[in-house]
Amino acid sequence: MLITALRAGSTRLREATVVEFGGSEHVIFLSSLPLEFDDKVRIERDRNGATADGKVIAVQYHEGRKAVAVRFLQGPCAWVTQP
């Protein structure tokens, strides 16, 4: 999955990551991007190009790693739970 931080300006911050937990309305992943509470992101699935926009609802730091929880903005997103 690709994560893009949606911020004002021309700089696009992106990274590839793995979903640690995915549901129809939320997703949790590890990230090295400078994401904070209330930031907006675009989530893209590698295989079929499906995308969803979301908002960061939680960030947890633990032993040098950062877990990010995102809620989808357009409602349930079924493709996140598909293999």
Backbone bond lengths (Angstrom), bond angles and torsions (degrees), N, CA, C in turn:
res aa  C-N    CA-C-N  psi(-1)  N-CA   C-N-CA  omega(-1)  CA-C   N-CA-C  phi
1 M - - - 1.436 - - 1.523 107.41 -
2 L 1.317 116.21 144.71 1.457 122.03 176.37 1.523 109.33 -108.93
3 I 1.323 115.42 137.39 1.462 121.58 177.77 1.524 107.46 -115.43
4 T 1.332 116.62 130.58 1.461 121.98 175.59 1.516 108.11 -122.41
5 A 1.335 116.67 125.94 1.469 121.06 175.34 1.527 107.46 -75.70
6 L 1.325 117.08 126.99 1.467 122.08 -179.30 1.524 108.69 -97.74
7 R 1.315 114.67 92.04 1.465 120.98 -178.91 1.510 109.82 -123.38
8 A 1.319 115.69 158.77 1.464 120.65 176.98 1.530 108.62 -65.11
9 G 1.318 115.54 148.78 1.461 119.81 179.70 1.512 110.51 108.05
10 S 1.298 115.35 174.74 1.455 120.12 -174.96 1.529 113.17 -91.69
11 T 1.319 118.49 -11.79 1.456 121.18 -178.69 1.526 110.39 -78.69
12 R 1.332 116.16 124.89 1.458 121.76 177.27 1.521 108.73 -106.41
13 L 1.306 116.22 116.73 1.454 121.36 177.27 1.518 107.97 -94.47
14 R 1.357 117.15 121.21 1.466 122.05 -177.57 1.511 110.32 -134.93
15 E 1.314 114.34 154.34 1.460 119.92 171.49 1.524 109.43 -157.17
16 A 1.315 114.55 154.73 1.460 121.28 172.57 1.521 107.29 -92.89
17 T 1.323 116.06 139.29 1.456 120.53 -179.99 1.521 109.70 -150.08
18 V 1.314 116.34 177.64 1.461 122.90 179.63 1.521 108.28 -117.96
19 V 1.323 116.39 138.34 1.464 121.06 176.47 1.525 108.16 -72.04
20 E 1.324 116.31 122.97 1.461 121.14 175.86 1.528 110.33 -84.85
21 F 1.335 115.96 -34.89 1.464 122.99 175.75 1.512 107.53 -146.96
22 G 1.319 116.88 133.09 1.458 120.38 178.12 1.504 110.73 -135.33
23 G 1.300 116.76 133.14 1.447 123.02 175.07 1.520 108.60 -130.94
24 S 1.297 117.74 -179.56 1.466 120.02 -177.66 1.529 112.96 -70.82
25 E 1.347 117.37 -21.20 1.464 119.69 -177.73 1.529 114.04 -119.45
26 H 1.341 117.34 -11.33 1.465 121.60 -176.35 1.520 110.58 -141.49
27 V 1.319 115.34 159.28 1.448 121.66 173.59 1.529 108.14 -146.38
28 I 1.339 115.91 145.33 1.463 121.60 177.29 1.520 107.50 -125.81
29 F 1.330 116.24 134.49 1.454 121.63 -179.38 1.521 109.62 -149.08
30 L 1.330 116.05 159.68 1.457 121.43 173.33 1.520 108.02 -86.14
31 S 1.333 116.72 143.00 1.456 119.98 -176.38 1.522 111.78 -146.54
32 S 1.322 114.80 148.26 1.459 120.44 172.26 1.529 110.51 -108.57
33 L 1.338 117.09 -0.17 1.468 120.89 177.29 1.525 110.01 -69.22
34 P 1.330 117.77 152.82 1.467 120.55 178.64 1.531 111.55 -78.66
35 L 1.329 116.73 63.17 1.462 122.07 -178.40 1.518 109.93 -91.84
36 E 1.315 115.25 142.13 1.457 122.22 178.13 1.520 109.04 -134.67
37 F 1.323 116.21 170.58 1.460 123.30 178.94 1.529 110.43 -50.96
38 D 1.302 117.20 134.04 1.466 126.14 175.34 1.535 114.30 80.63
39 D 1.335 119.24 -1.27 1.467 121.03 174.51 1.522 109.25 -67.83
40 K 1.325 116.10 150.98 1.461 121.58 175.93 1.516 109.18 -101.87
41 V 1.344 115.12 143.15 1.457 121.63 -179.63 1.525 109.99 -136.63
42 R 1.323 115.31 158.27 1.473 121.20 171.02 1.521 106.49 -113.60
43 I 1.319 115.43 131.72 1.460 122.49 179.81 1.517 107.35 -110.58
44 E 1.339 115.99 127.28 1.459 121.14 -179.08 1.516 109.61 -121.98
45 R 1.307 114.77 134.46 1.464 119.76 176.07 1.521 107.65 -86.45
46 D 1.302 117.23 132.60 1.465 122.34 -175.39 1.525 113.78 -60.91
47 R 1.299 117.58 -47.30 1.465 121.13 -169.48 1.515 115.05 -68.57
48 N 1.312 117.96 -53.23 1.463 119.26 -172.37 1.525 114.00 -111.37
49 G 1.313 117.94 5.35 1.461 120.50 175.81 1.517 115.33 75.71
50 A 1.325 118.68 10.93 1.467 120.74 177.76 1.524 109.01 -64.97
51 T 1.336 116.54 142.04 1.459 120.53 179.33 1.522 110.49 -130.58
52 A 1.318 115.12 158.06 1.464 121.98 174.69 1.522 107.80 -152.25
53 D 1.321 116.09 139.22 1.461 120.98 175.39 1.518 108.84 -96.16
54 G 1.332 114.81 146.52 1.452 119.27 -179.05 1.509 111.61 -148.37
55 K 1.323 114.38 173.83 1.460 122.07 179.11 1.521 108.71 -124.64
56 V 1.331 115.63 135.23 1.461 121.00 178.76 1.524 108.55 -68.17
57 I 1.344 115.67 124.04 1.465 119.98 -179.14 1.529 111.86 -111.23
58 A 1.342 116.61 -11.95 1.466 119.63 177.25 1.530 109.63 -162.53
59 V 1.318 114.58 146.79 1.464 121.92 175.04 1.527 106.86 -135.73
60 Q 1.326 116.32 131.93 1.455 119.91 178.37 1.524 109.15 -129.37
61 Y 1.318 115.13 128.71 1.458 122.43 178.11 1.519 108.39 -102.23
62 H 1.350 116.49 134.26 1.459 120.39 179.37 1.525 109.55 -153.93
63 E 1.306 116.35 117.84 1.457 123.16 176.55 1.531 112.61 50.48
64 G 1.315 116.14 47.86 1.454 121.35 176.47 1.515 115.78 80.24
65 R 1.307 117.49 2.48 1.467 121.70 178.62 1.525 109.12 -114.55
66 K 1.335 115.49 157.24 1.458 119.87 -178.89 1.525 109.55 -129.95
67 A 1.335 116.05 123.31 1.458 122.31 174.00 1.518 108.09 -99.75
68 V 1.338 115.59 137.19 1.460 121.37 -177.54 1.521 108.81 -123.56
69 A 1.330 116.37 130.80 1.461 122.01 175.50 1.521 108.23 -107.60
70 V 1.334 116.25 132.82 1.462 122.40 -177.36 1.522 109.17 -127.00
71 R 1.330 116.13 137.63 1.471 122.79 173.36 1.515 107.34 -104.16
72 F 1.337 117.11 131.81 1.461 121.22 179.88 1.524 110.17 -69.60
73 L 1.324 116.31 137.47 1.465 121.22 -176.06 1.525 113.52 -81.33
74 Q 1.334 117.94 -29.79 1.468 120.50 -176.99 1.527 112.99 -93.15
75 G 1.318 117.27 15.53 1.456 120.31 -179.89 1.524 111.23 94.52
76 P 1.338 117.21 -163.71 1.460 121.21 -176.20 1.535 113.10 -54.59
77 C 1.317 115.04 141.88 1.460 122.74 -177.42 1.532 107.69 -127.88
78 A 1.312 117.09 95.32 1.470 122.05 -172.19 1.520 113.81 -68.34
79 W 1.312 119.35 -29.86 1.470 120.24 -174.20 1.535 112.93 -67.02
80 V 1.310 118.23 -19.83 1.464 121.22 -179.03 1.531 110.62 -65.81
81 T 1.301 118.49 -33.40 1.465 121.71 -176.14 1.533 112.45 -90.39
82 Q 1.321 118.26 -1.90 1.461 120.86 179.37 1.519 110.65 -85.79
83 P 1.345 117.39 143.35 1.471 120.38 -179.86 1.513 112.69 -67.52
